Amino acid sequence: MESTFTSEEIMHLGQVLDSTFGRTSTANNATASIKTTLRGSVLTVRYKSIVHFASDAAMHEQKKMYDDESVKLCNDFMKKVKKDFKEKAGRALKVKQVSTDDDIEIISAQPHISPKKVAYYTRYCTFNIS
């Protein structure tokens, strides 16, 4: 899908999506963040958090909780993006989610000491925007 944004709208969208220096990139949570990439009219939202699993057996149960949390935070983020874009650009941002996926990357495990695992939980949500 080709981008249908004016250069001014792209500037507004960039301001809305910016979460770098001088802005809150962790949204009241020092162990999680939301970052975005924009390629043409495809917006990818990446939620990443440091999570703790009590054991292998608890991992499946706890993952559901992280799934629900990440979906909610990504949806809340997109609502704010749409609201802020409308305020800046003077028109609504059309958004259609095309995919979502998650991933768990174990970053710390010491099975000989404890069953506890520390991991990165990442959710990718991809949208077509216009």
N, C-alpha and C positions, 0 to 999 in steps of 0.2 A: 504494500500500500504506500503510495507516494504522499509526502507531506503536503498539507494544504494550509500551512501557516505562513503569515506574513513575517518579515524579519522582526517587526515590533512584537508580534505574538510569541515568537521564539525567544526573544529577550525576556518577556514576562514569564514564560514557562521556565526558563533557566533560573530566574529569580525565585520562583515558587519552589522549584526542586532543589535549590542549593542548600546543602547542609554542611558546608565547610566552615572555615575559620570565621568566627564572629557570629555564628548561628548555632542553634542547638542540633547536634547530630545524634545525640543519644536520648533525647526526649525523656528526661527525668529518670533514665535508667542507664547506669554506667556499664552494664554488661550486655546491652543490646543496641543496635543501630539500624537505620533504614537508609539505604543509598539507592540511587537511580542511575540508569543509563538511557539515553535517547538516541535512537538510530532511525532517522526519517520520522515516520509516524508510529514507530514501535517503541514503547516505553517499558523498560524492565525495572521492577521494584525488587530490591534484595533486602530482606530482613535477616539479620544475623545476630545470634545470641550465644552466650556461653551458658551451657546447661550442665546439670549434674544428675547422673543416674545412680541410684542407690545400689543396683545390682543388675545383672543380665536379665533376671526374671522381671524386675520392675521396669526395665527399659521400655517394653511395649506399652505398658499402662501409662507411664510418664510421657511417652512420645505423643500420645493422643492429647494430653494437656498442652504440650508445646505446639502441636498442630493448630489447636483451637485458638491459642493465644496469638500465634503468628498470623493466622487468617484475619482475626479481629483487628490487629494492629495495622496490617496492610490495607484493609478496607477503610479504617479510620484515616490512615495517611492519604488514601486516594480521595476521600470526601473532602479533606482539608485542601488538597491540591486543586480540586475542582472549584471549591469556594474561593480560594485565593486567586486562581486564574481568572475567574469571572469578575472579581473586584478589580484586578489590574487591567485585563484586556477588554472588559466590557461585553464579553460574550461567553456563552457556556462552552466548556470543554467536553466534547463527546468522548466517552471512554467505553471500550468493549474489552472485557478480559478474554484472552484467547488461550491462556494456559497458566497452570500453577504447579509447582513441584517443590519438594523439600529434600534435604540431605542432612545426614548426621556424620560428622567427622570426629572420631575419637582423638583427643589431643593429650590425654593423660589417663593411664591405667597401670595399676600395679597389682595384678591379681594375687601375687604371693603375699601381699600385705593386707589388701582390702578389696572387696568387690566393687567399690565405688569407681565410677568413670566420669571424667570431665570431657565435654565435647563442644564443638561448634554446631549449633542447629541453624540451618540456613533455609529460607523459603524464597523462591523466585516466583514472582507473579508478572506475567507479560500481558500488556494491553496494547490494542490499536487505539490511537487517539487522533482526533481531528477537531 
